[in-house]
Amino acid sequence: MVQITLLYQENDPYCHQAKEALENLRMEEEMGEIQMILIDVKDDHKDYPNLPVVLLNNEKIYEAGSGENYQTCKAKLRRALLHK
């Protein structure tokens, strides 16, 4: 089983688009069993200055870029997930 962890902040639009992209990728791609863990980091995210961050089996595979749109986010996540 693959474990994906999403580090996010509740009111951040980039975090919401990453969560939506992950949900859509789970439905579109044949990825087997995926366990998704959502962690709201509140204000304590000094280890990851750009949220959201996606970890695959505790290894960082994605960190949002400034001004990134949904399509770019989803494409980066797809590449990262399918190449692991």
N, C-alpha and C positions, 0 to 999 in steps of 0.2 A: 504494500500500500504506500502511496506517495502522500507525504504530508506537506501541505502548503500553509505558510503562516503569513497573514497580512497584518502588518503594523500600520495603523491608520489613526486619524483623528476624526471624530464624529462629524464635525462641521466643515471639513475640507472637501471641496468639489473634486480635486484630483484623487483623493482617497475613494470617493464614491464611484468615480469612473473606473478605477482599478478594480474595485470589488465587482462592479457590473461586468467588466471585461473578463474577469476570472470565472464568474458564473456562466457567462455565455460560452467561454472556451470549454468549460466542463461539459456543456451540452453538445457543442459542435464537434469537438475532437474526441477521438477514441483514446482516452488517457487511463483507462482502467479505474481502479478505485482510488479516489482522492479524498483525503481528510483535510478540510479547510478549517484553520484556526484563525479567528479574528481577535486582534489585541488592540484595544483603544489605548494608545500611549499617553493620552492627555497632554500635559506640557513637558513630560520627561522623555525627550527623544534626542538627547545630545549625541548619542552614538550614531544616529541616522538623521542628519539635518534636513534632508528632503524626503518628505513623506508623500505618498505611501512607499513602503518597502515590502517586497515579497521575498520570503525565504522558502527554499525548497529543501526539505530535510535539513533545516537549520543552516543552509548556505544561501547567501544573498544572491538572487538572480535578477532582481529588478529594483531600481530606485527611480522615482519620477523625475523627469526633467522639467525645467521651468517653462511654463506655457504649453505643456504637452497636451494635445487633444486626445479624444477617445480612440480614434483610429490608430494613432501612433502608439499609445499605451497598449492596446490590444495586440498590435503586431509585435511589439517588443516582448510581451508576455508569451505569445504563441511561440516565437523563436526560442526563448529561454526554456520554456517547458518541453518543447519537442526535441531539444538538443541535449536534454539531461537524461 
